[in-house]
Amino acid sequence: KKSARTVGDVLGKFHPHGDSACYEAMVLMAQPFSYRYPLVDGQGNWGAPDDPKSFAAMRYTESRLSKISEILLNELGQGTVDYQPNFDGTLAEPQYLPARLPHILLNGTTGIAVGMATDIPPHNINEIADAAVMLLDNPKARLDDVLEIVQGPDFPTEAEIISPKSEIRKIYEQGRGSVIVVF
C-alpha cells in the first residue's frame, strides 16, 4: 500500500508526531544499504547509497513489512508481551516488541542522548543466532567463546573489515572503539 497511508496509520494510532520523521524512519528501514536486514519491503525510489536522502515523497512509494519483520513480529499475538493503552487510550499497543533474535545486534543502531552517544554495528544473522543458542546452553560463556562464533560486525555495504581481531575483541570488551573498513 502507499507509504503515506502507513505513515498516517502510525501517526493516528501510535505516534502523534511529525510525518516527515516517521517517513524518514521508514525509509531507513527500507534501504538495503542502511539496514543489514531491511524491515520494510519498499517499491519506488527509496534513495541510493551515494545519496540516501534522495528518496521519493511518501505519496509516490509503496511499502509492506519484509519477511524478516514478519518473523520478528510473529509472536506478538501469542501473549509473550504485555499491552498498554496508546497515547489517547483508544487502542492497545505492546509495551515491547517480542523478537526471536536480538534485533539490535542484527541491524545495529545509532543514538544520541544528553551526555552520551551509541553506535552499535550490524551483525550476521547466522552468527548471532548461533551465539544466542550457545549462550542459552552455556550462560557462563566468556567473550572469547562468543567471538569464536561472532566474527565481528557485518555491514550491509559489503565493506571489508581490516581492523585486527584484537581491536575487534577490545571493542566488544570495552564497549568503545572503531572498526576500519574498505570498499
KEDREN-563349 format. One line per field, with one value per atom (N, C-alpha, C): residue number from 1; residue in one letter; atom name; x, y, z. Coordinates in nm, 2 decimals. Example, Ala and Ser with C-alpha at 12.3 -4.5 7.8 and 13.67 -1.06 7.14 Angstrom:
REM residues 2
i: 1;1;1;2;2;2
aa: a;a;a;s;s;s
at: N;CA;C;N;CA;C
px: 1.32;1.23;1.32;1.28;1.37;1.29
py: -0.57;-0.45;-0.33;-0.22;-0.11;0.00
pz: 0.78;0.78;0.78;0.71;0.71;0.79
This chain:
REM residues 183
i: 1;1;1;2;2;2;3;3;3;4;4;4;5;5;5;6;6;6;7;7;7;8;8;8;9;9;9;10;10;10;11;11;11;12;12;12;13;13;13;14;14;14;15;15;15;16;16;16;17;17;17;18;18;18;19;19;19;20;20;20;21;21;21;22;22;22;23;23;23;24;24;24;25;25;25;26;26;26;27;27;27;28;28;28;29;29;29;30;30;30;31;31;31;32;32;32;33;33;33;34;34;34;35;35;35;36;36;36;37;37;37;38;38;38;39;39;39;40;40;40;41;41;41;42;42;42;43;43;43;44;44;44;45;45;45;46;46;46;47;47;47;48;48;48;49;49;49;50;50;50;51;51;51;52;52;52;53;53;53;54;54;54;55;55;55;56;56;56;57;57;57;58;58;58;59;59;59;60;60;60;61;61;61;62;62;62;63;63;63;64;64;64;65;65;65;66;66;66;67;67;67;68;68;68;69;69;69;70;70;70;71;71;71;72;72;72;73;73;73;74;74;74;75;75;75;76;76;76;77;77;77;78;78;78;79;79;79;80;80;80;81;81;81;82;82;82;83;83;83;84;84;84;85;85;85;86;86;86;87;87;87;88;88;88;89;89;89;90;90;90;91;91;91;92;92;92;93;93;93;94;94;94;95;95;95;96;96;96;97;97;97;98;98;98;99;99;99;100;100;100;101;101;101;102;102;102;103;103;103;104;104;104;105;105;105;106;106;106;107;107;107;108;108;108;109;109;109;110;110;110;111;111;111;112;112;112;113;113;113;114;114;114;115;115;115;116;116;116;117;117;117;118;118;118;119;119;119;120;120;120;121;121;121;122;122;122;123;123;123;124;124;124;125;125;125;126;126;126;127;127;127;128;128;128;129;129;129;130;130;130;131;131;131;132;132;132;133;133;133;134;134;134;135;135;135;136;136;136;137;137;137;138;138;138;139;139;139;140;140;140;141;141;141;142;142;142;143;143;143;144;144;144;145;145;145;146;146;146;147;147;147;148;148;148;149;149;149;150;150;150;151;151;151;152;152;152;153;153;153;154;154;154;155;155;155;156;156;156;157;157;157;158;158;158;159;159;159;160;160;160;161;161;161;162;162;162;163;163;163;164;164;164;165;165;165;166;166;166;167;167;167;168;168;168;169;169;169;170;170;170;171;171;171;172;172;172;173;173;173;174;174;174;175;175;175;176;176;176;177;177;177;178;178;178;179;179;179;180;180;180;181;181;181;182;182;182;183;183;183
aa: k;k;k;k;k;k;s;s;s;a;a;a;r;r;r;t;t;t;v;v;v;g;g;g;d;d;d;v;v;v;l;l;l;g;g;g;k;k;k;f;f;f;h;h;h;p;p;p;h;h;h;g;g;g;d;d;d;s;s;s;a;a;a;c;c;c;y;y;y;e;e;e;a;a;a;m;m;m;v;v;v;l;l;l;m;m;m;a;a;a;q;q;q;p;p;p;f;f;f;s;s;s;y;y;y;r;r;r;y;y;y;p;p;p;l;l;l;v;v;v;d;d;d;g;g;g;q;q;q;g;g;g;n;n;n;w;w;w;g;g;g;a;a;a;p;p;p;d;d;d;d;d;d;p;p;p;k;k;k;s;s;s;f;f;f;a;a;a;a;a;a;m;m;m;r;r;r;y;y;y;t;t;t;e;e;e;s;s;s;r;r;r;l;l;l;s;s;s;k;k;k;i;i;i;s;s;s;e;e;e;i;i;i;l;l;l;l;l;l;n;n;n;e;e;e;l;l;l;g;g;g;q;q;q;g;g;g;t;t;t;v;v;v;d;d;d;y;y;y;q;q;q;p;p;p;n;n;n;f;f;f;d;d;d;g;g;g;t;t;t;l;l;l;a;a;a;e;e;e;p;p;p;q;q;q;y;y;y;l;l;l;p;p;p;a;a;a;r;r;r;l;l;l;p;p;p;h;h;h;i;i;i;l;l;l;l;l;l;n;n;n;g;g;g;t;t;t;t;t;t;g;g;g;i;i;i;a;a;a;v;v;v;g;g;g;m;m;m;a;a;a;t;t;t;d;d;d;i;i;i;p;p;p;p;p;p;h;h;h;n;n;n;i;i;i;n;n;n;e;e;e;i;i;i;a;a;a;d;d;d;a;a;a;a;a;a;v;v;v;m;m;m;l;l;l;l;l;l;d;d;d;n;n;n;p;p;p;k;k;k;a;a;a;r;r;r;l;l;l;d;d;d;d;d;d;v;v;v;l;l;l;e;e;e;i;i;i;v;v;v;q;q;q;g;g;g;p;p;p;d;d;d;f;f;f;p;p;p;t;t;t;e;e;e;a;a;a;e;e;e;i;i;i;i;i;i;s;s;s;p;p;p;k;k;k;s;s;s;e;e;e;i;i;i;r;r;r;k;k;k;i;i;i;y;y;y;e;e;e;q;q;q;g;g;g;r;r;r;g;g;g;s;s;s;v;v;v;i;i;i;v;v;v;v;v;v;f;f;f
at: N;CA;C;N;CA;C;N;CA;C;N;CA;C;N;CA;C;N;CA;C;N;CA;C;N;CA;C;N;CA;C;N;CA;C;N;CA;C;N;CA;C;N;CA;C;N;CA;C;N;CA;C;N;CA;C;N;CA;C;N;CA;C;N;CA;C;N;CA;C;N;CA;C;N;CA;C;N;CA;C;N;CA;C;N;CA;C;N;CA;C;N;CA;C;N;CA;C;N;CA;C;N;CA;C;N;CA;C;N;CA;C;N;CA;C;N;CA;C;N;CA;C;N;CA;C;N;CA;C;N;CA;C;N;CA;C;N;CA;C;N;CA;C;N;CA;C;N;CA;C;N;CA;C;N;CA;C;N;CA;C;N;CA;C;N;CA;C;N;CA;C;N;CA;C;N;CA;C;N;CA;C;N;CA;C;N;CA;C;N;CA;C;N;CA;C;N;CA;C;N;CA;C;N;CA;C;N;CA;C;N;CA;C;N;CA;C;N;CA;C;N;CA;C;N;CA;C;N;CA;C;N;CA;C;N;CA;C;N;CA;C;N;CA;C;N;CA;C;N;CA;C;N;CA;C;N;CA;C;N;CA;C;N;CA;C;N;CA;C;N;CA;C;N;CA;C;N;CA;C;N;CA;C;N;CA;C;N;CA;C;N;CA;C;N;CA;C;N;CA;C;N;CA;C;N;CA;C;N;CA;C;N;CA;C;N;CA;C;N;CA;C;N;CA;C;N;CA;C;N;CA;C;N;CA;C;N;CA;C;N;CA;C;N;CA;C;N;CA;C;N;CA;C;N;CA;C;N;CA;C;N;CA;C;N;CA;C;N;CA;C;N;CA;C;N;CA;C;N;CA;C;N;CA;C;N;CA;C;N;CA;C;N;CA;C;N;CA;C;N;CA;C;N;CA;C;N;CA;C;N;CA;C;N;CA;C;N;CA;C;N;CA;C;N;CA;C;N;CA;C;N;CA;C;N;CA;C;N;CA;C;N;CA;C;N;CA;C;N;CA;C;N;CA;C;N;CA;C;N;CA;C;N;CA;C;N;CA;C;N;CA;C;N;CA;C;N;CA;C;N;CA;C;N;CA;C;N;CA;C;N;CA;C;N;CA;C;N;CA;C;N;CA;C;N;CA;C;N;CA;C;N;CA;C;N;CA;C;N;CA;C;N;CA;C;N;CA;C;N;CA;C;N;CA;C;N;CA;C;N;CA;C;N;CA;C;N;CA;C;N;CA;C;N;CA;C;N;CA;C;N;CA;C;N;CA;C;N;CA;C;N;CA;C;N;CA;C;N;CA;C;N;CA;C;N;CA;C;N;CA;C;N;CA;C;N;CA;C;N;CA;C;N;CA;C;N;CA;C;N;CA;C;N;CA;C;N;CA;C;N;CA;C;N;CA;C;N;CA;C;N;CA;C;N;CA;C;N;CA;C
px: 0.08;0.00;0.09;0.03;0.10;0.17;0.29;0.36;0.29;0.23;0.16;0.05;-0.02;-0.12;-0.06;0.05;0.12;0.16;0.22;0.26;0.14;0.03;-0.09;-0.14;-0.14;-0.18;-0.10;0.04;0.13;0.10;0.09;0.07;-0.07;-0.17;-0.30;-0.32;-0.26;-0.28;-0.18;-0.05;0.05;0.15;0.18;0.29;0.25;0.18;0.13;0.24;0.33;0.44;0.45;0.55;0.57;0.57;0.50;0.50;0.63;0.71;0.84;0.94;0.94;1.03;0.98;0.85;0.80;0.84;0.82;0.85;1.00;1.09;1.23;1.28;1.21;1.25;1.21;1.09;1.05;1.15;1.19;1.29;1.41;1.47;1.59;1.56;1.45;1.42;1.40;1.38;1.37;1.50;1.59;1.72;1.81;1.84;1.93;2.08;2.11;2.24;2.25;2.13;2.13;2.11;2.02;1.99;2.05;2.12;2.17;2.06;1.95;1.83;1.71;1.68;1.57;1.44;1.37;1.24;1.12;1.15;1.04;1.08;0.98;1.00;0.94;1.02;0.97;0.97;0.87;0.86;0.87;0.95;0.97;1.11;1.13;1.26;1.28;1.37;1.40;1.54;1.59;1.73;1.83;1.96;2.07;2.19;2.28;2.39;2.47;2.49;2.57;2.48;2.35;2.26;2.14;2.15;2.04;1.92;1.93;1.82;1.75;1.78;1.72;1.59;1.53;1.41;1.29;1.19;1.07;0.98;0.89;0.79;0.70;0.64;0.57;0.44;0.39;0.28;0.32;0.45;0.49;0.54;0.57;0.63;0.53;0.56;0.47;0.56;0.49;0.57;0.49;0.56;0.50;0.61;0.57;0.67;0.75;0.88;0.97;0.95;1.00;0.98;1.05;1.16;1.23;1.14;1.07;0.98;0.87;0.82;0.71;0.76;0.88;0.94;0.96;1.01;1.04;0.91;0.80;0.68;0.58;0.62;0.54;0.47;0.54;0.49;0.41;0.39;0.32;0.18;0.10;-0.03;-0.04;0.07;0.07;0.09;0.07;0.08;0.22;0.31;0.45;0.49;0.41;0.44;0.31;0.32;0.21;0.17;0.05;0.00;-0.03;-0.03;-0.07;-0.15;-0.22;-0.30;-0.21;-0.26;-0.18;-0.19;-0.14;-0.13;-0.26;-0.37;-0.50;-0.60;-0.55;-0.63;-0.73;-0.73;-0.83;-0.78;-0.66;-0.61;-0.50;-0.48;-0.37;-0.25;-0.13;-0.01;0.09;0.17;0.27;0.36;0.39;0.50;0.63;0.66;0.78;0.75;0.84;0.82;0.90;0.83;0.90;0.99;1.09;1.18;1.25;1.25;1.32;1.47;1.52;1.66;1.68;1.80;1.82;1.84;1.73;1.73;1.83;1.86;1.95;2.09;2.13;2.25;2.25;2.13;2.12;2.14;2.07;2.07;2.15;2.19;2.26;2.17;2.23;2.16;2.26;2.21;2.29;2.19;2.25;2.16;2.25;2.18;2.25;2.15;2.20;2.12;2.21;2.16;2.23;2.35;2.47;2.59;2.64;2.57;2.62;2.57;2.64;2.61;2.64;2.57;2.60;2.59;2.67;2.67;2.70;2.59;2.61;2.61;2.71;2.71;2.62;2.58;2.50;2.59;2.53;2.60;2.53;2.60;2.54;2.44;2.32;2.21;2.25;2.32;2.36;2.45;2.55;2.64;2.57;2.48;2.41;2.31;2.25;2.16;2.24;2.35;2.44;2.49;2.53;2.58;2.47;2.35;2.24;2.21;2.21;2.19;2.30;2.43;2.54;2.53;2.48;2.47;2.35;2.25;2.14;2.18;2.26;2.32;2.43;2.50;2.61;2.61;2.53;2.52;2.65;2.74;2.87;2.98;2.94;3.04;3.11;3.24;3.32;3.32;3.37;3.37;3.44;3.55;3.63;3.54;3.46;3.37;3.27;3.22;3.12;3.19;3.32;3.39;3.44;3.43;3.46;3.35;3.23;3.11;3.09;3.08;3.06;3.19;3.21;3.34;3.37;3.26;3.27;3.14;3.14;3.03;3.02;2.90;2.87;2.79;2.85;2.78;2.71;2.60;2.51;2.58;2.69;2.75;2.86;2.87;2.97;3.11;3.13;3.26;3.35;3.48;3.57;3.63;3.62;3.67;3.82;3.91;4.05;4.11;4.02;4.07;4.12;4.23;4.28;4.17;4.18;4.08;4.10;4.22;4.25;4.17;4.17;4.09;3.94;3.89;3.75;3.72;3.80;3.78;3.77;3.86;3.87;3.74;3.69;3.56;3.45;3.44;3.33;3.35;3.48;3.51;3.49;3.52;3.52;3.39;3.33;3.21;3.24;3.36;3.40;3.52;3.53;3.63;3.58;3.66;3.62;3.66;3.58;3.61;3.66;3.77;3.82;3.77;3.71;3.66;3.71;3.71;3.74;3.64;3.61;3.51;3.57
py: -0.12;0.00;0.12;0.24;0.36;0.39;0.44;0.47;0.58;0.67;0.78;0.72;0.61;0.55;0.49;0.42;0.36;0.47;0.58;0.69;0.74;0.76;0.81;0.72;0.59;0.49;0.50;0.51;0.51;0.64;0.75;0.88;0.88;0.83;0.84;0.74;0.62;0.52;0.51;0.54;0.51;0.62;0.71;0.81;0.94;1.03;1.15;1.26;1.24;1.34;1.37;1.43;1.47;1.36;1.38;1.28;1.26;1.37;1.35;1.27;1.28;1.20;1.05;1.03;0.89;0.83;0.91;0.85;0.83;0.92;0.90;0.78;0.75;0.62;0.50;0.51;0.40;0.39;0.50;0.49;0.42;0.46;0.39;0.24;0.20;0.06;-0.02;0.06;0.00;0.00;0.08;0.09;-0.03;-0.11;-0.22;-0.18;-0.06;-0.01;0.06;0.08;0.14;0.03;-0.07;-0.18;-0.31;-0.38;-0.51;-0.61;-0.60;-0.68;-0.58;-0.53;-0.43;-0.48;-0.40;-0.43;-0.40;-0.31;-0.27;-0.31;-0.37;-0.40;-0.29;-0.20;-0.08;-0.09;-0.03;-0.02;0.13;0.16;0.30;0.35;0.48;0.54;0.56;0.47;0.48;0.53;0.60;0.66;0.57;0.62;0.54;0.55;0.45;0.45;0.58;0.64;0.77;0.89;0.88;0.99;0.93;0.89;0.82;0.91;1.04;1.13;1.16;1.09;1.12;1.04;0.99;0.91;1.00;0.93;1.00;1.03;1.12;1.16;1.03;1.03;0.91;0.88;0.98;0.96;0.88;0.87;0.80;0.66;0.63;0.50;0.41;0.28;0.18;0.09;0.03;-0.04;-0.15;-0.25;-0.35;-0.41;-0.49;-0.55;-0.65;-0.65;-0.75;-0.89;-0.99;-1.13;-1.13;-1.07;-1.07;-1.00;-0.90;-0.83;-0.92;-0.99;-1.08;-1.19;-1.24;-1.33;-1.27;-1.15;-1.08;-1.05;-1.03;-0.99;-1.11;-1.23;-1.35;-1.38;-1.35;-1.39;-1.28;-1.17;-1.06;-1.09;-1.17;-1.20;-1.33;-1.38;-1.50;-1.49;-1.36;-1.34;-1.33;-1.31;-1.30;-1.17;-1.06;-0.93;-0.87;-0.78;-0.71;-0.59;-0.55;-0.44;-0.32;-0.20;-0.08;0.01;0.10;0.19;0.28;0.31;0.40;0.55;0.64;0.78;0.84;0.80;0.86;0.76;0.64;0.54;0.47;0.49;0.42;0.29;0.26;0.13;0.07;-0.06;-0.12;-0.14;-0.11;-0.13;-0.21;-0.29;-0.37;-0.28;-0.32;-0.24;-0.26;-0.38;-0.42;-0.50;-0.51;-0.60;-0.73;-0.84;-0.97;-0.99;-1.06;-1.10;-1.23;-1.31;-1.44;-1.42;-1.31;-1.28;-1.14;-1.11;-0.97;-0.88;-0.81;-0.73;-0.62;-0.56;-0.45;-0.50;-0.62;-0.67;-0.70;-0.74;-0.77;-0.64;-0.54;-0.42;-0.30;-0.32;-0.21;-0.09;0.01;0.13;0.25;0.36;0.49;0.57;0.63;0.71;0.82;0.93;1.04;1.08;1.10;1.15;1.25;1.31;1.41;1.34;1.39;1.34;1.20;1.14;1.01;0.99;0.89;0.85;0.70;0.64;0.50;0.47;0.37;0.33;0.18;0.10;-0.05;-0.09;-0.16;-0.20;-0.33;-0.35;-0.47;-0.59;-0.71;-0.84;-0.94;-1.05;-1.15;-1.23;-1.26;-1.32;-1.46;-1.54;-1.68;-1.68;-1.59;-1.58;-1.55;-1.45;-1.41;-1.52;-1.59;-1.70;-1.81;-1.84;-1.95;-1.90;-1.78;-1.73;-1.72;-1.69;-1.69;-1.83;-1.93;-2.06;-2.11;-2.07;-2.11;-2.05;-1.92;-1.85;-1.91;-1.96;-2.02;-2.15;-2.23;-2.35;-2.34;-2.23;-2.20;-2.05;-2.02;-1.88;-1.82;-1.90;-1.86;-1.85;-1.86;-1.85;-1.72;-1.72;-1.60;-1.53;-1.41;-1.33;-1.40;-1.47;-1.54;-1.65;-1.72;-1.82;-1.76;-1.64;-1.58;-1.54;-1.49;-1.44;-1.55;-1.67;-1.79;-1.80;-1.75;-1.76;-1.63;-1.52;-1.39;-1.33;-1.32;-1.28;-1.13;-1.05;-0.91;-0.85;-0.72;-0.65;-0.71;-0.69;-0.73;-0.62;-0.54;-0.42;-0.45;-0.38;-0.40;-0.36;-0.29;-0.23;-0.33;-0.45;-0.55;-0.49;-0.40;-0.34;-0.45;-0.45;-0.55;-0.48;-0.55;-0.51;-0.54;-0.44;-0.46;-0.44;-0.41;-0.40;-0.54;-0.54;-0.67;-0.73;-0.86;-0.93;-0.88;-0.84;-0.80;-0.66;-0.58;-0.45;-0.47;-0.57;-0.60;-0.66;-0.75;-0.80;-0.69;-0.60;-0.48;-0.40;-0.38;-0.31;-0.38;-0.51;-0.59;-0.59;-0.59;-0.60;-0.46;-0.35;-0.22;-0.14;-0.18;-0.11;0.02;0.04;0.16;0.13;0.21;0.19;0.21;0.18;0.20;0.08;0.05;-0.05;0.01;-0.04;0.02;-0.07;-0.01;-0.09;-0.02;-0.11;-0.06;-0.11;-0.04;-0.07;-0.13
pz: 0.00;0.00;0.00;-0.03;-0.03;0.10;0.10;0.22;0.30;0.23;0.30;0.39;0.35;0.43;0.56;0.54;0.66;0.76;0.71;0.79;0.87;0.79;0.86;0.97;0.94;1.04;1.16;1.14;1.26;1.34;1.27;1.34;1.42;1.35;1.41;1.52;1.51;1.61;1.72;1.69;1.79;1.82;1.73;1.74;1.69;1.76;1.70;1.69;1.61;1.59;1.44;1.39;1.25;1.15;1.04;0.94;0.87;0.86;0.79;0.87;1.00;1.09;1.08;1.08;1.06;0.93;0.82;0.69;0.67;0.73;0.72;0.79;0.90;0.97;0.89;0.82;0.73;0.62;0.56;0.45;0.49;0.61;0.66;0.67;0.72;0.73;0.60;0.49;0.36;0.28;0.32;0.24;0.27;0.17;0.19;0.22;0.19;0.23;0.36;0.43;0.56;0.67;0.64;0.73;0.67;0.76;0.71;0.67;0.75;0.72;0.72;0.60;0.59;0.65;0.72;0.79;0.70;0.60;0.51;0.37;0.30;0.16;0.08;0.02;-0.05;-0.20;-0.26;-0.40;-0.44;-0.54;-0.57;-0.54;-0.54;-0.51;-0.36;-0.31;-0.16;-0.14;-0.23;-0.22;-0.27;-0.27;-0.32;-0.22;-0.23;-0.13;-0.13;-0.25;-0.26;-0.23;-0.21;-0.18;-0.11;0.02;0.08;0.11;0.10;0.12;-0.01;-0.12;-0.25;-0.27;-0.16;-0.18;-0.22;-0.28;-0.33;-0.21;-0.24;-0.14;-0.11;0.01;0.06;-0.03;-0.10;-0.18;-0.31;-0.34;-0.46;-0.43;-0.31;-0.28;-0.21;-0.22;-0.16;-0.07;0.03;0.13;0.19;0.25;0.33;0.42;0.51;0.60;0.52;0.55;0.49;0.56;0.50;0.56;0.70;0.72;0.85;0.95;0.91;1.01;1.05;0.96;0.99;1.09;1.07;1.16;1.30;1.30;1.43;1.51;1.43;1.50;1.51;1.47;1.47;1.60;1.71;1.85;1.91;1.84;1.90;1.96;1.89;1.94;2.02;2.07;2.14;2.29;2.34;2.49;2.54;2.46;2.50;2.56;2.54;2.60;2.65;2.74;2.79;2.70;2.71;2.63;2.72;2.66;2.73;2.64;2.69;2.61;2.52;2.40;2.32;2.37;2.30;2.35;2.39;2.32;2.36;2.42;2.45;2.52;2.44;2.30;2.22;2.17;2.17;2.12;2.22;2.21;2.29;2.21;2.26;2.19;2.28;2.22;2.30;2.38;2.50;2.58;2.51;2.46;2.40;2.28;2.18;2.07;2.09;2.09;2.10;1.98;2.00;1.89;1.91;1.81;1.83;1.83;1.78;1.78;1.83;1.89;1.94;1.82;1.78;1.66;1.66;1.78;1.79;1.74;1.76;1.71;1.56;1.50;1.36;1.28;1.31;1.23;1.29;1.42;1.48;1.51;1.56;1.59;1.62;1.60;1.64;1.72;1.83;1.91;1.98;2.01;2.08;2.19;2.31;2.42;2.50;2.60;2.67;2.74;2.70;2.75;2.71;2.61;2.57;2.42;2.36;2.23;2.21;2.12;2.10;1.95;1.91;1.77;1.77;1.76;1.76;1.62;1.57;1.43;1.40;1.28;1.25;1.24;1.26;1.26;1.17;1.14;1.06;1.14;1.08;1.14;1.19;1.11;1.14;1.26;1.26;1.38;1.51;1.50;1.62;1.67;1.58;1.62;1.68;1.62;1.68;1.82;1.83;1.96;2.07;2.03;2.12;2.17;2.09;2.13;2.22;2.19;2.27;2.41;2.42;2.54;2.63;2.56;2.63;2.69;2.61;2.66;2.77;2.76;2.85;2.89;2.98;3.02;3.08;3.12;3.18;3.07;2.94;2.84;2.84;2.80;2.80;2.67;2.67;2.54;2.43;2.47;2.37;2.31;2.39;2.33;2.23;2.26;2.17;2.05;2.06;1.94;1.85;1.90;1.81;1.71;1.75;1.66;1.59;1.66;1.60;1.56;1.43;1.38;1.39;1.41;1.42;1.35;1.33;1.26;1.11;1.06;0.92;0.86;0.78;0.73;0.60;0.57;0.46;0.33;0.33;0.21;0.16;0.22;0.18;0.19;0.28;0.31;0.38;0.35;0.41;0.54;0.65;0.77;0.77;0.80;0.80;0.94;1.04;1.18;1.22;1.30;1.35;1.45;1.46;1.55;1.70;1.73;1.87;1.89;1.79;1.81;1.82;1.74;1.74;1.88;1.93;2.06;2.17;2.16;2.25;2.25;2.13;2.11;2.19;2.17;2.24;2.39;2.43;2.57;2.64;2.58;2.64;2.60;2.49;2.45;2.38;2.33;2.26;2.16;2.06;1.96;1.82;1.72;1.58;1.50;1.40;1.30;1.17;1.12;0.99;0.88;0.78;0.66;0.53;0.43;0.29;0.20;0.09;0.00;-0.13
